[in-house]
Amino acid sequence: MSALDARKKIYQKLMKDYLRCVAGVDDNLGKIMRYLKTAKIDENTVIILASDQGYFLGEHNFMDKRLMYEESLRMPFVIRYPRKLRQVVKLMI
């Protein structure tokens, strides 16, 4: 296998593993949300999920995250809060 072919294979494995990890986080957040709804405590629970910036997925021909391009500056952030708290937040804004 040439050096270029080896690098391509390594990159494909990295992307596959990384995307599996992201899908796992997404799946498990869904499980948490379903449990909270089933237990009827979803309207009494604040959910906050934050993560690091992740990796380039081939943008700019990179697969790292240490370079200052927009893709590497964005951070996943999910927040869900009860209706009662929504009313308080609206009053504060």
N, C-alpha and C positions, 0 to 999 in steps of 0.2 A: 504494500500500500504506500502510495506516495505521501509526502509530508502534508500536502494540500488535502488529499483525501482523508488522512487521519484527523486533521484539524476540523474538517467538515463533519466527520463522524462524531468527534468529541462535542462539537457545537450542537449537533442534533440531540445528543444524549442530554446535554445540559438543559436545552430548551424543553425537552420532553419531561425531565425530572422537575424542572421549575414550574411548568404549567400544571403538572400533577399536584404539586404542593399548593399552588393557588386554588385549584379546583377543590382540593381537600378542605381548605379554609372555608371556601364558599359553601361546600356541602355541609360542613359542621355548623356554620352560622345558621343555615336553613334548619338543621335539626334543633338547634337551640330555640329558634323562633317558633317552630312547630310545638316543641315541648311547652314553652311558655303559654302559647295559645290553648293547648290541650288542658293545661293545669289552670287555665283562666287567671293567670297572673301577668299576661302580656300588657295589660293596661296599667299595671303597677310597677313596671320594670323599665329602667333606663338601660339601653344597650349602647355601648360605645366600642367600636373596633377601629384600631389604628395600626398601621404597619410602617415598615421602612419603605424606601423608594423602589425596591425591587431591582430588576436588571433591565438593561436594554434587551429587546427581543429582535436584534438585528438592525435596529435603527442606526443610521450613520455607520453601518458595518461594525458596530460594537456589540459586545456581550457582557459588559461590565456596568458599573453605575457611578464611577468616580469622576466622570467628566460632566461639565456643567452645560448640559443640553436640557431642554424643557422636559423631555421624557424621564430624565433621572431626577428632576426636582419635584415632580408630583408625588404625593403620598396618599395612599388609600385611607379614607376616613369615612366611617359609617356611624350615624347616630340615629337612634329612635327613642322617642320618649312619650309618656302617656299624654292623653288628651288634656287632663287637668294641668299638666306642666306646660302644654302648648299654649293654653290661655294665659298663663303667667308670662311666658316668653313674649307673646304678642304685646302684652301690656308694657313690658320692659323696652321693646323696640320702638 
